[in-house]
Amino acid sequence: MLLQFYKPSLELAPHVQAMMVFRDQTLTDTPILKPFPPATEQTLYFYPGNPPRNHVITQNGEAKIPFSTIVGPQTRRVNLSIQGDHLVIAVFFRPGGLQRLLGAPIPAVFGAEHVLDSAWVWPREIGQIRQQLAEAKHYPQMIATIEGFLLDQYRRLNPVIHRFEGVFERLLDRTHPVSIEYLADQSCLSPRHFERRFRERIGMSPKLFARISRFSQAFRLKDRYPQLSWLDVALQCRYYDFPHLVRDFREFADTTPTQLLEQEGLWAMKVYTGIRLNWSDLST
């Protein structure tokens, strides 16, 4: 099993948080259903090997995932059915980075599921990437291929990072919570205009973004420190009380906190809870 994170180049760093290669060659032909509750990360995925199947928790049936997908603002859980030799390469964007790559407001680009086949957006480029990844001799070469594609797109669009986008990541810092009104003031915008521009670039309201960030932090905190009670987790993540934490788990993951943790632990690789923990290694 391999999990490797890569820092983006200096030119990509304002838009991209990290890049990841994950491979598990120990899986059998029996599918493993892996839960992926919503998180604040917006991601570009590539599946050079055997793509998983996507099962939305609120729907019946499965749908095969294409070679590359763009995952935008998620507000509900999905399950991935994974089996065989599983290889995935992911690009995790900073808040606003995906919108700048697409060059269009997030709500105008995504459908109801907020997942796109990347080939719909870049048909020629994705075809080229597929061939190059198949011919790559090692993982750094794969990362370089995808990074080259991203650089080409950002250079072509030449997006401007506006001043108000600098406050987006403040909503991810649950240790120093701030109000939407404060962020709007720091952006020199009215609260109404700040929310409208936030929706264009992130695909959801600032308050919902902050709720999903807090939910995700709570789940990852409990996974990292299992000795903490769920009440301790709720208080550390600044929930008003434990029932409010349970409400978020039912809304975003369609289950209880304990049940979601058990489902996450069915596979040895902590794909969901481990991502941000591994990102911390990139800054050292």
C-alpha positions as YAML, in Angstrom:
chain: A
units: angstrom
residues:
- id: 1
  name: MET
  ca: [0.00, 0.00, 0.00]
- id: 2
  name: LEU
  ca: [1.38, 3.39, -1.01]
- id: 3
  name: LEU
  ca: [0.31, 6.88, 0.06]
- id: 4
  name: GLN
  ca: [2.54, 9.72, -1.11]
- id: 5
  name: PHE
  ca: [1.87, 13.48, -1.01]
- id: 6
  name: TYR
  ca: [3.64, 16.03, -3.17]
- id: 7
  name: LYS
  ca: [4.04, 19.78, -2.79]
- id: 8
  name: PRO
  ca: [2.88, 21.79, -5.78]
- id: 9
  name: SER
  ca: [5.36, 24.00, -7.59]
- id: 10
  name: LEU
  ca: [5.64, 27.63, -6.46]
- id: 11
  name: GLU
  ca: [3.57, 28.75, -9.44]
- id: 12
  name: LEU
  ca: [0.77, 26.32, -8.57]
- id: 13
  name: ALA
  ca: [0.90, 26.84, -4.80]
- id: 14
  name: PRO
  ca: [-1.62, 29.74, -4.72]
- id: 15
  name: HIS
  ca: [-4.20, 27.44, -6.31]
- id: 16
  name: VAL
  ca: [-3.26, 23.90, -5.22]
- id: 17
  name: GLN
  ca: [-2.86, 22.62, -1.66]
- id: 18
  name: ALA
  ca: [-1.28, 19.24, -2.41]
- id: 19
  name: MET
  ca: [-1.12, 16.36, -4.86]
- id: 20
  name: MET
  ca: [-1.45, 12.71, -3.88]
- id: 21
  name: VAL
  ca: [-0.68, 9.26, -5.24]
- id: 22
  name: PHE
  ca: [-2.47, 6.37, -3.54]
- id: 23
  name: ARG
  ca: [-2.20, 2.72, -4.55]
- id: 24
  name: ASP
  ca: [-3.45, -0.48, -2.95]
- id: 25
  name: GLN
  ca: [-2.51, -3.71, -4.70]
- id: 26
  name: THR
  ca: [-3.73, -5.94, -1.86]
- id: 27
  name: LEU
  ca: [-7.45, -5.70, -2.66]
- id: 28
  name: THR
  ca: [-9.34, -8.75, -3.90]
- id: 29
  name: ASP
  ca: [-12.15, -8.99, -6.43]
- id: 30
  name: THR
  ca: [-14.62, -8.57, -3.57]
- id: 31
  name: PRO
  ca: [-15.61, -4.87, -3.52]
- id: 32
  name: ILE
  ca: [-15.00, -2.74, -0.44]
- id: 33
  name: LEU
  ca: [-17.54, 0.01, 0.10]
- id: 34
  name: LYS
  ca: [-15.68, 3.09, 1.38]
- id: 35
  name: PRO
  ca: [-17.61, 6.09, 2.75]
- id: 36
  name: PHE
  ca: [-16.65, 9.60, 1.65]
- id: 37
  name: PRO
  ca: [-18.63, 12.21, 3.58]
- id: 38
  name: PRO
  ca: [-18.51, 15.79, 2.27]
- id: 39
  name: ALA
  ca: [-15.39, 17.81, 2.97]
- id: 40
  name: THR
  ca: [-14.23, 21.28, 2.07]
- id: 41
  name: GLU
  ca: [-11.57, 20.03, -0.36]
- id: 42
  name: GLN
  ca: [-12.42, 20.36, -4.05]
- id: 43
  name: THR
  ca: [-10.49, 17.80, -6.02]
- id: 44
  name: LEU
  ca: [-9.39, 16.63, -9.46]
- id: 45
  name: TYR
  ca: [-9.04, 12.83, -9.59]
- id: 46
  name: PHE
  ca: [-7.32, 10.51, -12.07]
- id: 47
  name: TYR
  ca: [-7.74, 6.72, -12.11]
- id: 48
  name: PRO
  ca: [-5.00, 5.28, -14.37]
- id: 49
  name: GLY
  ca: [-5.84, 1.70, -13.40]
- id: 50
  name: ASN
  ca: [-9.15, 0.15, -12.39]
- id: 51
  name: PRO
  ca: [-11.66, 2.97, -11.68]
- id: 52
  name: PRO
  ca: [-13.94, 2.44, -8.69]
- id: 53
  name: ARG
  ca: [-17.70, 2.56, -8.85]
- id: 54
  name: ASN
  ca: [-19.65, 5.37, -7.28]
- id: 55
  name: HIS
  ca: [-22.68, 4.69, -5.11]
- id: 56
  name: VAL
  ca: [-24.54, 7.73, -3.77]
- id: 57
  name: ILE
  ca: [-25.88, 6.89, -0.33]
- id: 58
  name: THR
  ca: [-29.32, 8.39, -1.07]
- id: 59
  name: GLN
  ca: [-29.77, 6.56, -4.39]
- id: 60
  name: ASN
  ca: [-29.96, 2.97, -5.56]
- id: 61
  name: GLY
  ca: [-27.46, 1.37, -7.88]
- id: 62
  name: GLU
  ca: [-23.94, 2.22, -8.95]
- id: 63
  name: ALA
  ca: [-22.29, 4.22, -11.69]
- id: 64
  name: LYS
  ca: [-18.82, 3.58, -13.08]
- id: 65
  name: ILE
  ca: [-16.45, 6.47, -12.51]
- id: 66
  name: PRO
  ca: [-14.66, 7.82, -15.60]
- id: 67
  name: PHE
  ca: [-10.89, 8.04, -15.96]
- id: 68
  name: SER
  ca: [-10.85, 11.54, -14.46]
- id: 69
  name: THR
  ca: [-13.40, 13.42, -12.38]
- id: 70
  name: ILE
  ca: [-13.75, 16.90, -10.96]
- id: 71
  name: VAL
  ca: [-15.31, 16.84, -7.51]
- id: 72
  name: GLY
  ca: [-16.75, 20.19, -6.52]
- id: 73
  name: PRO
  ca: [-18.76, 21.29, -3.49]
- id: 74
  name: GLN
  ca: [-20.12, 18.12, -1.87]
- id: 75
  name: THR
  ca: [-22.97, 18.33, 0.63]
- id: 76
  name: ARG
  ca: [-23.75, 14.65, 1.10]
- id: 77
  name: ARG
  ca: [-21.93, 11.38, 1.47]
- id: 78
  name: VAL
  ca: [-21.00, 9.04, -1.35]
- id: 79
  name: ASN
  ca: [-19.61, 5.52, -1.18]
- id: 80
  name: LEU
  ca: [-16.90, 4.25, -3.49]
- id: 81
  name: SER
  ca: [-16.93, 0.58, -4.39]
- id: 82
  name: ILE
  ca: [-13.23, -0.33, -4.66]
- id: 83
  name: GLN
  ca: [-11.61, -3.61, -5.67]
- id: 84
  name: GLY
  ca: [-8.56, -5.07, -7.41]
- id: 85
  name: ASP
  ca: [-5.45, -2.98, -8.07]
- id: 86
  name: HIS
  ca: [-6.56, 0.49, -7.04]
- id: 87
  name: LEU
  ca: [-4.51, 3.52, -8.16]
- id: 88
  name: VAL
  ca: [-5.67, 7.10, -7.82]
- id: 89
  name: ILE
  ca: [-3.92, 10.44, -8.30]
- id: 90
  name: ALA
  ca: [-5.58, 13.47, -6.73]
- id: 91
  name: VAL
  ca: [-5.12, 17.23, -6.87]
- id: 92
  name: PHE
  ca: [-6.47, 19.05, -3.80]
- id: 93
  name: PHE
  ca: [-7.27, 22.69, -4.51]
- id: 94
  name: ARG
  ca: [-7.13, 25.62, -2.16]
- id: 95
  name: PRO
  ca: [-10.48, 27.38, -1.69]
- id: 96
  name: GLY
  ca: [-11.17, 29.12, -4.99]
- id: 97
  name: GLY
  ca: [-8.45, 27.23, -6.88]
- id: 98
  name: LEU
  ca: [-10.87, 24.96, -8.75]
- id: 99
  name: GLN
  ca: [-13.02, 27.88, -9.91]
- id: 100
  name: ARG
  ca: [-9.94, 29.64, -11.24]
- id: 101
  name: LEU
  ca: [-8.96, 26.49, -13.15]
- id: 102
  name: LEU
  ca: [-12.41, 26.15, -14.71]
- id: 103
  name: GLY
  ca: [-12.75, 29.85, -15.45]
- id: 104
  name: ALA
  ca: [-16.47, 29.84, -14.60]
- id: 105
  name: PRO
  ca: [-18.63, 30.19, -11.48]
- id: 106
  name: ILE
  ca: [-18.86, 26.89, -9.65]
- id: 107
  name: PRO
  ca: [-22.70, 26.62, -9.59]
- id: 108
  name: ALA
  ca: [-22.84, 27.24, -13.35]
- id: 109
  name: VAL
  ca: [-20.41, 24.39, -14.04]
- id: 110
  name: PHE
  ca: [-21.66, 21.59, -11.81]
- id: 111
  name: GLY
  ca: [-24.88, 19.65, -11.90]
- id: 112
  name: ALA
  ca: [-26.89, 18.32, -8.99]
- id: 113
  name: GLU
  ca: [-24.22, 15.82, -7.95]
- id: 114
  name: HIS
  ca: [-21.39, 18.39, -8.23]
- id: 115
  name: VAL
  ca: [-19.19, 15.83, -9.99]
- id: 116
  name: LEU
  ca: [-18.01, 16.24, -13.58]
- id: 117
  name: ASP
  ca: [-16.26, 13.99, -16.06]
- id: 118
  name: SER
  ca: [-13.06, 15.97, -16.70]
- id: 119
  name: ALA
  ca: [-13.18, 14.99, -20.38]
- id: 120
  name: TRP
  ca: [-16.30, 17.13, -20.78]
- id: 121
  name: VAL
  ca: [-14.22, 20.18, -19.90]
- id: 122
  name: TRP
  ca: [-10.86, 19.26, -21.48]
- id: 123
  name: PRO
  ca: [-11.53, 16.45, -24.01]
- id: 124
  name: ARG
  ca: [-8.21, 16.67, -25.88]
- id: 125
  name: GLU
  ca: [-6.04, 17.26, -22.81]
- id: 126
  name: ILE
  ca: [-7.57, 14.46, -20.73]
- id: 127
  name: GLY
  ca: [-7.06, 12.03, -23.60]
- id: 128
  name: GLN
  ca: [-3.39, 13.01, -23.75]
- id: 129
  name: ILE
  ca: [-2.98, 12.68, -19.98]
- id: 130
  name: ARG
  ca: [-4.53, 9.20, -20.06]
- id: 131
  name: GLN
  ca: [-1.96, 8.05, -22.59]
- id: 132
  name: GLN
  ca: [0.95, 9.71, -20.77]
- id: 133
  name: LEU
  ca: [0.00, 8.18, -17.41]
- id: 134
  name: ALA
  ca: [-0.23, 4.74, -19.04]
- id: 135
  name: GLU
  ca: [3.31, 5.20, -20.39]
- id: 136
  name: ALA
  ca: [4.78, 6.72, -17.21]
- id: 137
  name: LYS
  ca: [7.54, 4.67, -15.57]
- id: 138
  name: HIS
  ca: [7.17, 6.02, -12.03]
- id: 139
  name: TYR
  ca: [4.87, 8.11, -9.85]
- id: 140
  name: PRO
  ca: [6.86, 11.38, -9.96]
- id: 141
  name: GLN
  ca: [6.53, 11.26, -13.74]
- id: 142
  name: MET
  ca: [2.75, 10.95, -13.34]
- id: 143
  name: ILE
  ca: [2.71, 13.93, -10.98]
- id: 144
  name: ALA
  ca: [4.82, 15.96, -13.42]
- id: 145
  name: THR
  ca: [2.37, 15.17, -16.23]
- id: 146
  name: ILE
  ca: [-0.63, 16.41, -14.26]
- id: 147
  name: GLU
  ca: [1.24, 19.42, -12.92]
- id: 148
  name: GLY
  ca: [2.21, 20.38, -16.47]
- id: 149
  name: PHE
  ca: [-1.45, 20.25, -17.50]
- id: 150
  name: LEU
  ca: [-2.47, 22.45, -14.56]
- id: 151
  name: LEU
  ca: [0.24, 24.99, -15.28]
- id: 152
  name: ASP
  ca: [-0.85, 25.21, -18.92]
- id: 153
  name: GLN
  ca: [-4.46, 25.84, -17.92]
- id: 154
  name: TYR
  ca: [-3.68, 28.47, -15.28]
- id: 155
  name: ARG
  ca: [-1.27, 30.27, -17.61]
- id: 156
  name: ARG
  ca: [-3.84, 30.26, -20.40]
- id: 157
  name: LEU
  ca: [-6.57, 31.71, -18.17]
- id: 158
  name: ASN
  ca: [-4.21, 33.93, -16.17]
- id: 159
  name: PRO
  ca: [-6.68, 34.21, -13.27]
- id: 160
  name: VAL
  ca: [-6.46, 37.05, -10.78]
- id: 161
  name: ILE
  ca: [-6.73, 36.14, -7.09]
- id: 162
  name: HIS
  ca: [-8.91, 38.88, -5.70]
- id: 163
  name: ARG
  ca: [-8.35, 40.33, -2.26]
- id: 164
  name: PHE
  ca: [-11.50, 38.82, -0.78]
- id: 165
  name: GLU
  ca: [-10.35, 35.28, -1.69]
- id: 166
  name: GLY
  ca: [-7.55, 35.62, 0.83]
- id: 167
  name: VAL
  ca: [-10.01, 35.21, 3.69]
- id: 168
  name: PHE
  ca: [-11.54, 31.94, 2.46]
- id: 169
  name: GLU
  ca: [-9.12, 29.75, 4.39]
- id: 170
  name: ARG
  ca: [-9.97, 31.62, 7.59]
- id: 171
  name: LEU
  ca: [-13.18, 29.59, 7.63]
- id: 172
  name: LEU
  ca: [-11.10, 26.41, 7.84]
- id: 173
  name: ASP
  ca: [-9.43, 27.48, 11.09]
- id: 174
  name: ARG
  ca: [-11.85, 26.27, 13.74]
- id: 175
  name: THR
  ca: [-9.46, 27.29, 16.55]
- id: 176
  name: HIS
  ca: [-10.07, 30.98, 15.75]
- id: 177
  name: PRO
  ca: [-13.64, 31.20, 14.45]
- id: 178
  name: VAL
  ca: [-14.70, 34.45, 12.81]
- id: 179
  name: SER
  ca: [-18.06, 35.75, 11.65]
- id: 180
  name: ILE
  ca: [-19.12, 36.14, 8.04]
- id: 181
  name: GLU
  ca: [-19.63, 39.85, 8.74]
- id: 182
  name: TYR
  ca: [-16.01, 40.16, 9.89]
- id: 183
  name: LEU
  ca: [-14.71, 38.39, 6.78]
- id: 184
  name: ALA
  ca: [-16.85, 40.59, 4.56]
- id: 185
  name: ASP
  ca: [-15.47, 43.68, 6.28]
- id: 186
  name: GLN
  ca: [-11.90, 42.43, 5.83]
- id: 187
  name: SER
  ca: [-12.70, 41.95, 2.14]
- id: 188
  name: CYS
  ca: [-14.11, 45.47, 1.82]
- id: 189
  name: LEU
  ca: [-17.45, 43.98, 0.74]
- id: 190
  name: SER
  ca: [-20.94, 44.03, 2.17]
- id: 191
  name: PRO
  ca: [-22.05, 40.69, 3.69]
- id: 192
  name: ARG
  ca: [-24.46, 40.20, 0.77]
- id: 193
  name: HIS
  ca: [-21.80, 40.75, -1.89]
- id: 194
  name: PHE
  ca: [-19.29, 38.63, 0.01]
- id: 195
  name: GLU
  ca: [-21.73, 35.70, 0.12]
- id: 196
  name: ARG
  ca: [-22.56, 36.05, -3.59]
- id: 197
  name: ARG
  ca: [-18.90, 36.03, -4.60]
- id: 198
  name: PHE
  ca: [-18.18, 33.17, -2.18]
- id: 199
  name: ARG
  ca: [-20.92, 31.07, -3.80]
- id: 200
  name: GLU
  ca: [-19.49, 31.79, -7.26]
- id: 201
  name: ARG
  ca: [-16.03, 30.59, -6.27]
- id: 202
  name: ILE
  ca: [-16.82, 27.79, -3.78]
- id: 203
  name: GLY
  ca: [-20.30, 26.63, -4.81]
- id: 204
  name: MET
  ca: [-21.98, 26.99, -1.44]
- id: 205
  name: SER
  ca: [-22.67, 29.63, 1.18]
- id: 206
  name: PRO
  ca: [-19.94, 30.62, 3.68]
- id: 207
  name: LYS
  ca: [-22.04, 29.27, 6.57]
- id: 208
  name: LEU
  ca: [-22.49, 25.85, 4.94]
- id: 209
  name: PHE
  ca: [-18.78, 25.76, 4.07]
- id: 210
  name: ALA
  ca: [-17.93, 26.48, 7.71]
- id: 211
  name: ARG
  ca: [-20.35, 23.77, 8.91]
- id: 212
  name: ILE
  ca: [-18.83, 21.14, 6.63]
- id: 213
  name: SER
  ca: [-15.34, 22.21, 7.71]
- id: 214
  name: ARG
  ca: [-16.30, 21.75, 11.38]
- id: 215
  name: PHE
  ca: [-17.97, 18.38, 10.72]
- id: 216
  name: SER
  ca: [-14.90, 17.14, 8.83]
- id: 217
  name: GLN
  ca: [-12.55, 18.35, 11.54]
- id: 218
  name: ALA
  ca: [-14.59, 16.57, 14.22]
- id: 219
  name: PHE
  ca: [-14.52, 13.24, 12.40]
- id: 220
  name: ARG
  ca: [-10.78, 13.44, 11.76]
- id: 221
  name: LEU
  ca: [-10.04, 14.51, 15.34]
- id: 222
  name: LYS
  ca: [-11.88, 11.50, 16.78]
- id: 223
  name: ASP
  ca: [-10.09, 9.16, 14.36]
- id: 224
  name: ARG
  ca: [-6.70, 10.57, 15.36]
- id: 225
  name: TYR
  ca: [-7.42, 10.59, 19.11]
- id: 226
  name: PRO
  ca: [-9.81, 7.69, 19.78]
- id: 227
  name: GLN
  ca: [-9.45, 8.18, 23.53]
- id: 228
  name: LEU
  ca: [-11.48, 11.39, 23.26]
- id: 229
  name: SER
  ca: [-15.18, 11.08, 23.90]
- id: 230
  name: TRP
  ca: [-17.54, 12.40, 21.26]
- id: 231
  name: LEU
  ca: [-18.56, 15.11, 23.72]
- id: 232
  name: ASP
  ca: [-14.92, 16.19, 24.01]
- id: 233
  name: VAL
  ca: [-14.69, 16.22, 20.22]
- id: 234
  name: ALA
  ca: [-17.84, 18.32, 19.96]
- id: 235
  name: LEU
  ca: [-16.53, 20.88, 22.44]
- id: 236
  name: GLN
  ca: [-13.05, 21.06, 20.91]
- id: 237
  name: CYS
  ca: [-14.59, 21.67, 17.48]
- id: 238
  name: ARG
  ca: [-16.80, 24.38, 18.96]
- id: 239
  name: TYR
  ca: [-20.13, 22.66, 18.65]
- id: 240
  name: TYR
  ca: [-22.79, 24.10, 20.93]
- id: 241
  name: ASP
  ca: [-23.45, 20.61, 22.31]
- id: 242
  name: PHE
  ca: [-23.29, 16.92, 21.37]
- id: 243
  name: PRO
  ca: [-26.76, 16.80, 19.71]
- id: 244
  name: HIS
  ca: [-25.61, 19.50, 17.25]
- id: 245
  name: LEU
  ca: [-22.65, 17.30, 16.27]
- id: 246
  name: VAL
  ca: [-24.98, 14.31, 15.76]
- id: 247
  name: ARG
  ca: [-27.25, 16.47, 13.61]
- id: 248
  name: ASP
  ca: [-24.37, 17.31, 11.27]
- id: 249
  name: PHE
  ca: [-23.32, 13.66, 11.01]
- id: 250
  name: ARG
  ca: [-26.86, 12.63, 10.08]
- id: 251
  name: GLU
  ca: [-27.19, 15.44, 7.55]
- id: 252
  name: PHE
  ca: [-23.78, 15.11, 5.88]
- id: 253
  name: ALA
  ca: [-23.05, 11.38, 6.32]
- id: 254
  name: ASP
  ca: [-26.52, 9.87, 6.80]
- id: 255
  name: THR
  ca: [-25.39, 8.01, 9.92]
- id: 256
  name: THR
  ca: [-24.23, 8.46, 13.51]
- id: 257
  name: PRO
  ca: [-20.67, 9.49, 14.48]
- id: 258
  name: THR
  ca: [-19.84, 6.03, 15.86]
- id: 259
  name: GLN
  ca: [-21.24, 4.17, 12.86]
- id: 260
  name: LEU
  ca: [-19.33, 6.37, 10.40]
- id: 261
  name: LEU
  ca: [-16.08, 5.76, 12.27]
- id: 262
  name: GLU
  ca: [-16.70, 2.01, 12.14]
- id: 263
  name: GLN
  ca: [-17.37, 2.14, 8.39]
- id: 264
  name: GLU
  ca: [-14.22, 4.21, 7.83]
- id: 265
  name: GLY
  ca: [-12.20, 1.57, 9.70]
- id: 266
  name: LEU
  ca: [-13.26, -1.37, 7.50]
- id: 267
  name: TRP
  ca: [-10.37, -0.64, 5.15]
- id: 268
  name: ALA
  ca: [-6.84, -0.35, 6.53]
- id: 269
  name: MET
  ca: [-6.17, 2.86, 4.58]
- id: 270
  name: LYS
  ca: [-7.78, 5.87, 6.24]
- id: 271
  name: VAL
  ca: [-8.52, 7.62, 2.96]
- id: 272
  name: TYR
  ca: [-10.91, 10.19, 4.37]
- id: 273
  name: THR
  ca: [-9.60, 10.85, 7.85]
- id: 274
  name: GLY
  ca: [-5.93, 10.60, 6.90]
- id: 275
  name: ILE
  ca: [-5.73, 13.23, 4.17]
- id: 276
  name: ARG
  ca: [-5.26, 16.38, 6.23]
- id: 277
  name: LEU
  ca: [-3.01, 14.61, 8.72]
- id: 278
  name: ASN
  ca: [-0.62, 13.73, 5.91]
- id: 279
  name: TRP
  ca: [-0.77, 17.25, 4.52]
- id: 280
  name: SER
  ca: [0.86, 18.45, 7.73]
- id: 281
  name: ASP
  ca: [4.00, 16.57, 6.70]
- id: 282
  name: LEU
  ca: [4.31, 18.73, 3.60]
- id: 283
  name: SER
  ca: [5.10, 21.86, 5.60]
- id: 284
  name: THR
  ca: [8.02, 20.34, 7.47]
...
